[in-house]
């Protein structure tokens, strides 16, 4: 099978409201139907052992949010239709810090699990944003748990692996020269996909209008003659 060539996805310039992809729109609708369920939360949790600079970790988390627009996106409704609005890079997610080291050693692990589970279940407000949260739980000086929760409208399983990889790459020097943001953001793809679907729908509509422009008269056989006037 030969390769299929596709038109390049254009990069949009400037801000403003943007359309959702069909997948995002489905997720937005499901979230509105089950806003309190938290059923569409995706999470990752990392146990961090050894020396940890929490400020540096927080800076690395903020750098990831600055790189990816989807992590700074909120979702509004305009005349019943959803739109996505990208916030400025400074509107990132602060790293919540919870210190459990003051608890008895035997109860820290259970308490950390409780706190992580509560944050995983907690629903998101997609209109207020952001669609993710990050918490650092300190068990003792050399053991922490990082819990990051996303709404599925912003990430999938592959995205969480990318987040972990970028966090590991940025943590050693989050204050240095950060890699340039990806030239193509998810919002570019959503707009391109919407345009492609609209073009395909217009072509199909034109085809069927042409085929049905002069339909034949349907003359089905009847079991008895049709009267000129309607009877009782």
C-alpha positions in Angstrom: 0.0 0.0 0.0 1.4 3.4 -1.0 1.8 6.3 1.4 -1.2 8.7 1.7 -0.3 12.3 1.4 -2.2 14.8 3.6 -2.3 18.5 3.5 0.0 20.1 6.1 -1.8 21.3 9.2 -1.5 25.1 9.3 -0.3 26.8 12.4 -2.7 29.5 13.6 -1.4 32.9 14.8 -2.9 35.0 17.4 -5.4 34.3 20.2 -9.1 34.3 20.3 -11.7 31.5 20.7 -11.0 28.3 18.8 -13.2 25.3 17.9 -13.0 21.9 19.7 -12.1 18.8 17.9 -15.0 16.3 17.6 -13.3 14.1 20.3 -13.1 17.1 22.6 -16.6 18.1 22.0 -17.9 14.6 22.9 -15.8 14.8 26.1 -17.2 18.3 26.9 -20.7 17.1 26.5 -20.1 14.1 28.7 -18.6 16.3 31.3 -21.7 18.6 31.3 -23.9 15.5 31.7 -21.8 14.1 34.6 -20.1 17.2 35.9 -19.6 15.8 39.4 -18.5 12.3 38.6 -14.8 12.9 37.9 -15.1 9.8 35.7 -13.0 11.3 32.9 -10.0 12.1 35.1 -6.6 10.7 34.0 -3.8 10.6 36.5 -0.1 9.7 37.0 1.7 9.2 40.2 5.5 9.0 40.7 7.3 8.0 43.9 10.4 10.1 44.2 13.2 8.8 46.4 16.3 10.8 47.3 17.1 14.5 47.5 14.3 16.6 46.0 14.2 20.4 45.3 10.5 21.1 45.5 10.9 24.6 44.1 12.8 23.3 41.1 10.1 20.7 40.5 7.4 23.3 40.6 9.3 25.4 38.1 9.6 22.3 35.8 5.8 21.7 36.1 5.2 25.4 35.1 7.6 25.1 32.2 5.6 22.2 30.8 2.4 24.2 31.1 4.1 27.1 29.2 5.1 24.7 26.4 1.7 23.1 25.8 -1.4 25.3 25.1 -3.8 22.4 25.9 -2.8 22.6 29.5 -3.7 26.2 29.6 -7.1 25.9 27.9 -10.5 26.5 29.3 -13.8 25.7 27.7 -16.7 28.2 27.3 -20.1 27.9 25.8 -21.2 30.3 23.1 -24.9 30.0 22.1 -24.8 26.4 23.2 -21.6 25.6 21.3 -18.3 24.9 23.0 -15.2 26.9 22.3 -11.7 26.7 23.7 -9.8 29.6 25.1 -6.0 29.4 25.6 -4.7 31.3 28.6 -1.4 33.0 28.8 1.7 31.0 29.8 1.8 32.6 33.2 -1.6 31.1 34.0 -0.1 27.7 34.9 -0.7 25.2 37.6 0.9 25.8 41.0 2.4 22.7 42.6 0.3 21.9 45.7 2.6 20.9 48.5 1.4 18.6 51.3 3.8 17.7 54.2 2.9 14.4 55.9 6.3 14.1 57.7 4.7 15.2 61.0 2.4 12.1 61.1 3.5 8.9 62.7 5.7 6.9 60.3 3.2 4.0 60.1 0.3 6.2 58.9 2.0 8.4 56.3 1.6 5.9 53.5 -2.1 5.4 54.1 -2.7 9.1 54.4 -0.8 9.8 51.2 -3.0 7.3 49.4 -6.1 8.9 50.8 -5.1 12.4 49.6 -4.0 11.2 46.2 -7.3 9.3 45.7 -9.3 12.4 46.7 -7.5 14.5 44.2 -7.9 11.9 41.5 -11.7 11.8 42.1 -12.2 15.5 42.3 -14.0 16.8 39.2 -12.7 19.7 37.1 -14.5 22.9 36.2 -13.6 23.1 32.5 -15.0 26.7 32.2 -12.7 28.0 35.0 -9.7 25.7 34.2 -7.1 24.7 34.2 -7.9 21.1 33.2 -5.2 19.5 35.4 -3.7 19.7 38.9 -0.4 18.6 40.5 0.3 17.7 44.1 3.6 16.9 45.8 3.2 14.8 49.0 6.2 14.8 51.3 6.5 11.6 53.4 9.9 12.4 54.8 13.0 14.3 53.7 14.0 11.7 51.1 10.6 10.3 50.0 7.9 12.1 48.1 4.9 11.2 45.9 4.0 13.4 42.9 0.4 13.0 41.8 -0.8 14.8 38.6 -4.4 14.6 37.5 -5.8 15.7 34.1 -9.2 15.9 32.5 -9.4 13.5 29.6 -10.4 16.5 27.3 -6.7 17.6 27.6 -4.7 14.4 27.6 -4.7 10.7 26.8 -2.4 7.8 27.9 0.3 8.8 25.5 0.2 12.4 26.6 0.9 11.4 30.3 4.0 9.5 29.2 5.1 12.7 27.3 4.5 14.7 30.4 6.6 12.4 32.6 9.4 12.5 30.0 9.4 16.3 29.8 9.3 16.6 33.6 12.4 14.4 33.9 14.2 16.5 31.2 13.3 19.9 32.6 13.8 19.2 36.4 17.6 19.4 36.3 17.6 23.0 35.0 14.0 24.4 34.9 15.3 28.0 35.1 17.6 27.7 32.1 16.9 28.0 28.4 13.7 25.9 28.1 13.1 24.1 24.8 10.9 26.0 22.4 7.2 25.1 22.5 6.0 22.7 19.8 5.3 24.6 16.6 2.1 22.7 16.2 -0.4 22.7 19.1 -3.5 20.6 19.6 -5.7 23.6 18.8 -4.1 23.8 15.4 -5.1 20.2 14.7 -8.7 20.8 16.1 -9.2 23.7 13.7 -7.7 21.8 10.7 -9.9 18.7 11.5 -13.0 20.8 11.7 -12.3 22.4 8.3 -11.6 19.0 6.7 -14.8 17.6 8.0 -16.8 20.7 6.9 -15.3 20.3 3.4 -16.2 16.6 3.2 -19.7 17.2 4.5 -20.2 20.0 1.9 -19.0 17.6 -0.9 -21.4 14.9 0.2 -24.3 17.3 0.5 -23.7 18.6 -3.0 -23.5 15.0 -4.3 -26.9 14.0 -2.8 -28.5 17.3 -3.8 -27.5 16.6 -7.4 -28.7 13.0 -7.2 -32.0 13.9 -5.7 -32.7 17.1 -7.7 -35.2 15.4 -9.9 -36.4 12.2 -8.2 -38.7 9.8 -10.0 -42.3 9.6 -9.0 -42.8 6.6 -6.8 -45.8 4.6 -8.1 -46.4 1.6 -5.9 -49.1 -1.0 -6.8 -52.1 -0.8 -4.5 -54.5 -3.5 -3.4 -57.5 -1.3 -4.5 -57.9 1.9 -6.5 -57.4 5.1 -4.6 -60.6 7.2 -4.4 -60.7 10.8 -5.5 -61.7 12.0 -2.1 -60.9 10.7 1.4 -63.6 8.4 2.8 -64.8 7.9 6.3 
